[in-house]
């Protein structure tokens, strides 16, 4: 039996036993062994969901979501895979309630999706709303101007 087959068997047993720390350790090993960034991102996102849903650790969950996003956008995902690649960002949005933290996450995401101008424009519009909530009208106006610029170029 290959190492991956052994890991898969151990992972299934740990999931069945709801041994979440062991599941996380095994998923981390899969990330180490995986050469394909998109698959690594999927493992990282699975780790994020376990941290959030099973271990109630939103801080670590956000970190794993960011790891997933970094992997997903290491190479530009295809249009078909883009919704899957954006899923960790949706999880971050739902987990974070503090606007300053969310603002930083939006900025990181805007950088990641630089090859998708319409998606960037959508994110800039949401960022403008965050700045409005933070009572930062200049930053809100700047974000909206960037969204408009990106939409006019598309």
N, C-alpha and C positions, 0 to 999 in steps of 0.2 A: 504494500500500500504506500502511495506517495505521501509526502509531507502534507500537501494540500488536501488529500483525501482524509488523512488522519485529523487534520485541523477541522475539516468540515464535520466529521463524525463527532469530535469533541464539542464543537460549537452547537450542534443539534442537541447533544446531551445536556449541555449547560443551559441552553434555552428551555428545554423541557423541564429542567430542575429549577428554572428561574434563578440561577446563580449568576446574577447580573455582573458582579465584578469579574468573574471568569469569562463571561461573554465578552465584556469590554476588552480584556486582555487578549482573547483570541482574535477579535476583530482588529485590534491594533497589530497583531502579527500578520493578518491578511493584508493590511495596509502596507506593512514593511515589504512583503513579498510581491505585491502587485506592481507590475510595470506600467499598466494602463491607467492614466490619471482619472479617467471618468469612473472606472471601477473603484479606485481608491476613494474617490469622492463619495460613492455610494456607501462604502464601508464607514467612512467618517460620519455620514448623515445617519446611518443606523446607530452609531455610537451616540450621536446627539440625541436621538429620540429615546434611547435607553436612559441617558442621563436625565432628560426632561421628564419622561413618563414613569419610569420605574424607580429612579433614585432621587427624584425631586431636587436636582442640582442644575438650576438654570444657568448659572455662570459657566460651568463646564460644558453644558449643552450649547451655549452660544459659541464657545471656543471650537467645539467640534463642528458646528455649522459653518464657521469661518474656514476651518480646514477643508470641509467638503466643497465650499465655494471656490477656494483657492485651487483645488484639484479640478473641479468641473470647468473652470475658466482658464486653466493652464493652456489648453488648446481651445479654440473657439468651438463651442458645441454647435451641432447642426440645428436648424430651425425645429426639427422634430424633437430633439433632446432638450431644447431650451426650457420648456416647462419643468422638466425633471431637475435641470440644473438650477432653476430659480426656487425650487421647493425649500431648500435650507434658509433662504432669505425670508420667505414667508414665515417660517418657524421663528426666526429671529424677531420679525415684526410682532408676532403674537406674544413672544416671551418678554420683550422689553417694554417697559412702561415709562421709563425715564427718557424725556425728549433728547437730552444731550447725548446719551448713549445711543439712542436710535439715530440721531443725526450723524454720528461717527460711522455707524453701520451703513447708512445710505451713501455716505461719501466713499467708503470702501467699495460698495457694490457698483456705484457709478464708474469707478476706475476699472473694475473687473469687466464690465460690459461695454467697453469702449468700441468694440466692433459692431455693436447693435445700437445705432443712434436713436431709433424710436423708443427702445427700452430705456436708454439713458434719459431721454426727454421725459418719459413717464416718471422715472425716479427723481429727476430734478423738480417736477411739479409737486411730488409728495414731500420732497425736502423743503420746498417753499412753504408748504403748509406747516411743517414742523417749525420752521423759523418764525412763521407768523405766531404760532403758539408760544414761542420763546420770546415774543415781543422784540424781534430783530427784523424790522421792516427793510433795512438795506440788504441784508442777506437774503431775505425772501424775494425781493425784487431782482436781485442778481441771479438767484436760482431760476426764477420764472423767465428771465431774459435768456438764460442758457437753454432752457427747455424750448423756447420759441425759436432760437437760433438753430438748434438741432432739428426741429420739425421742418423748418424752412429749407434745410439742406437735403432732407430725405426725398 
